């Protein structure tokens, strides 16, 4: 059975004390709200990682980074390696988020290298894919997602692929207040699972967790998560508000 996951992506928000306070309140809340085999991941800015990782004690609650460099170490001022992330106690790293692709121009080749480096350091990868509005309007959104997956992660062995979580981001629905309809989300998630099946087989496809990452909030989480191929969410702004985030977790 594939794992159900809610991952909070804090992006570049909160100072150290604010982040620690939020993580502690989520941790405390989840002690009284059993996750029943599901997993919640807090993907924080780098400054929070060690502090957050050390305080998480609720079963099924993990920490993760939002990015990593594709080199083990060296003269890369301002960068953070997968080795460093692993040393904080974090278990996950987000790679290929739409903001990294669009703002920082990270291409498929670089994202593939980052993924390999993260897996080499025993981090699980939340690999993001998704189309912008123009690509959906041109009806090439399936082609865009297929290329991102084939170039980014479909070169992995099946053993390594078992440590991949896919997050579908309809980029036109991130931070815009617009959400893909449940039918649109299911359609793409089902398509992604079919691509995994063609590459790795049905058993692997059935075991692969695919998250929805486009303006998911407590008010629409139940409807989105009810889809058979939507296994949870990669949550942005709503993950910064404890009660909102907890209600999304309860929806799962």
N, C-alpha and C positions, 0 to 999 in steps of 0.2 A: 504493500500500500504506500502510495506517495504521501509525503508529509504535507500537512496544511501549515502555512506560514503567514504571519504578519510581520513585515519589516518596516521599521520607522526610519526614514531618511531625514535627519535633522538639517541637512545641507549646511550653509554657513550661518548658523544661528546659535545664540546663547553664549555667554561667557562661561568660564569654568564652573563657578559656583552655581549658576543657573542650571547648567547641564547636569551636574551631580545631583542637585535637588530634584530635578525631573526624573532622572533615572531611579533615584531612591524611592520616589513616590510610586512609580510604576512597579518597581520590585515589590514594595510593601503591599500594593493592591493585588498583585498576582499571587501572593501567598494565600489570599483568601478567595481567589478565583482560579481553581485548578485548570491547567491547560489541556489535560486529558490527551497527551500524546502530540499536541500541536507545539509549534515553536514560535516564539516572539524574539525578534532581533532588533537591537538598538544600534543603528548605524550613525555614529557620531563624528563630529570633527576630530581631527587627530589629537587635539589637546585634551579631550575628554577620555580617550580610549582606556588608558590604564586605570584611571579613577573609577570609571563606570564598570570596567571588567572586574575589578576587585570587590565591588559592592554587590554585584548580582548574585543572589542566592536562591531565587525562586526557580523551581524546576522548569526547564523548557525556555528559560530566558537567556539569550546570548548577546554578545556585542560584535560589532563589525565596523570596518572602516568604509569610507566612501570612494576610495581610489587608492591606487598604489603605483609605484614606478615599475618599469619592466626590467630594471637591473638590480642585482643583489646588493651592491654598494658602489661607492665611488664619488667622483667629483660632479655631483648633480645637486647643486645648491638649492635648498628649499624643498627638495623631494623627500618622500618617505617610501622605504622599501617594504616589501612583503615580510622580510625577515623582522624588521622593526615592529610591524603590526602584530605579527605572531607573538613577539616577546611581551606584548602588553596583556596577553590573555584573550585577545579577540579571536573569533572563530570564522568570521566572514569578511568579505570585501565586495563592494559594488564595483563592477567594471562596465564601462560603456554607457553610463547614464547619458541621457540625451543632452544634458548641459555640458558634459565633457566632450561629446561629439560635436556640438554646434559652437559653443563658446571657445573651446580650446582646440578644436579641429583635430580631435583624436580619430584616426582612421582605423579601418578594420585590421590592418596589419599590426599596428601598435597594440590594439586591444587584444589581439590574439597573443602577442608576446607577454602582455601584462597577465593574462589569464594563466598562461603556462607558468610564469614566475610565482603567481599566487598559489597555484596547485602544488608546485614544487615545495612550498613552505607550509603545506598542509592546511591552507585556508580554503574554505568553501567559497565559491564565487556566485554572486548574484549578477548574472550577465543580462544587460538590458538591450532591448531592440525595439524598434518602432518607427513609424513614419510621421513626417510633418504634414501640415494641412494640404499643401500643394500636391504632395504625393498621393494623398487619399483622394483629392478632387480629380486627379488624373487617373485614378483607379489602378495605380501601380503599387499600392501599399503591400500587397502580398509579395510582389517581387522584391521590394525594398527589404522587408523582414527576412525573406529567404536568403538574400545576399549577405545580410549582416550575420546571420547564424552560420551560414556555410563558411564565410571568411573568418569569423571570430572564434567559433567553438567546435565546428563539425570536423575539424582535423584532429581532435582529441581521441585518445583510445576510449573504449567503453568504460574501462576502469576509472579513468580520470573524469569522464563525463558524468559519472555517478555523483560527483561532488559539485555539479552545476545546478543552480536554480535559475530558471529563465524568468525575466520580468518583461512583460509587454507594456511599452509606453506609447500610447497614442499621443505624440508630442503636442498635437493641437488641443489636447485636453489637460495639459499640465499647467497649473497656475492660472488658468483662464476661467475657471468656474464651470467650464463645459466638461461634461463627462460622456464617454462613449456609452451608448445604450447597452443594456445587458446583452442584447442580441449581437451587437457589434463586438463586444468583448468576447463572447462565447465563440463567434465565428473565427476571430483571429487566434484565440487560444486553441481551438480545435485544429486549425490549420498548422499552427506551430507543432502541436503534438504529432500531426501526420508527418511533418518533416523529420521529427526525431525518430519516428517509427521507420521511415524509409532509410534513414542513415544507420540506426542502431538496433532496430527490431522492436516488436510490439511490447515485450516485457520492459525494456528500458523506457519506452515512451509512456507506458502506464505508470512507471515509477518516478517520472520526471515532474517536479513541482513547477508550475507556471503561474506567476503572480500577475495581477493587474496593477498597473502603475500610472493611472491618470485621474487625478482629482477624486480619489476614493475618500469618503467620509462616513460618519456614523449613519447619516440619513439615507445613504444608498448602498451601504456595505452588504446588507442582507440580500438585496436583489442581485448584486453583482456576484456574491459568493455562492448563490444558489445554482449558478451555472455549473454543469458537470466538469468542465475543463478549466475552471477558474479556481485555483487552489489557495487563494489568499491575495494579499495586496502588498505592494511597495508604497508606503504612505509618506507623503511629503508634509505639507503644512499641518495636517491634522495630527501628526505624531508629536507636535510640540505642545499640545494641550492634553494634559493627563486624562481627563474624563472622556474627551472625544476619542482618544487613542484606545482607552480601555473598552469603550463601547464598540469600536471596530473589532477588537479582539473577541469580544463576546459574540459578535455577529458571525465570526468564523466557527 
